[in-house]
Amino acid sequence: SCPVQMCQFHQLQIIRRLLTNNPHLPASIELLALARKMFTIGKEQFLMEFGKWCARWEDFLNERTTLISGKTTYTHRRLRTAKRSLKTHLKWLFTYEEHTEVNIPNTTNMLEGYNSQLKRALLNHNGLSDTNKKKFIDGFLNITK
């Protein structure tokens, strides 16, 4: 019953980790460029462009290589993984557009800053028992709301 938003920045990081920041294959270059545009284009346009990309590179993504052992494997495994990651997370990448009344941000930047404040505060009190840590966190969350 609660809308969930996948952080678009973290989705881009997943793709960058798989394809590198400077990919050489044309399909990888296009997918990385599309992932970078995710922040500025809407869901409909992104879905359209992603669908076109998938159709254009389908044969390339299905290429298989025969290993010395005789087994076959997909030639472009990391690119396939990047595509699958995007496809899997699509339903959560644009929740902020679908539920404008909730005012969900498309990235977790504010949350990351909040978490780092809490971690710093806990580091300053590193001798606390687990019970006192929970009380400290509860107090921190109630004060900073």
Residue pairs with C-beta under 8 A, 6 or more apart in sequence:
3 95
3 98
3 99
3 102
3 104
4 92
4 95
5 92
5 93
5 95
5 96
5 104
5 105
5 106
6 89
6 92
6 93
6 95
7 106
7 107
7 108
8 38
8 39
8 93
8 106
8 107
9 107
9 108
9 109
10 107
10 108
11 35
11 38
11 85
11 86
11 89
11 93
12 35
12 36
12 38
14 82
14 85
15 31
15 32
15 35
15 82
15 85
15 86
16 32
16 35
18 78
18 79
18 81
18 82
18 85
19 28
19 31
19 32
19 78
19 79
19 82
23 29
23 32
25 76
25 79
27 53
27 57
27 60
27 61
27 76
27 79
28 79
28 82
30 53
30 57
31 53
31 79
31 82
31 83
31 86
34 46
34 49
34 50
34 53
35 86
37 46
37 49
38 46
38 93
39 106
41 49
42 94
42 97
43 93
43 94
43 97
43 98
46 93
46 94
47 90
50 86
50 87
50 90
54 83
54 87
60 76
61 74
61 76
61 79
61 80
61 83
62 74
63 74
63 75
63 76
64 72
64 73
64 74
64 75
65 72
65 73
65 74
65 75
66 72
67 73
74 80
94 106
95 104
96 104
96 105
96 106
114 144
117 144
118 137
118 140
121 136
121 140
122 128
122 133
122 136
122 137
125 133
125 136
128 136
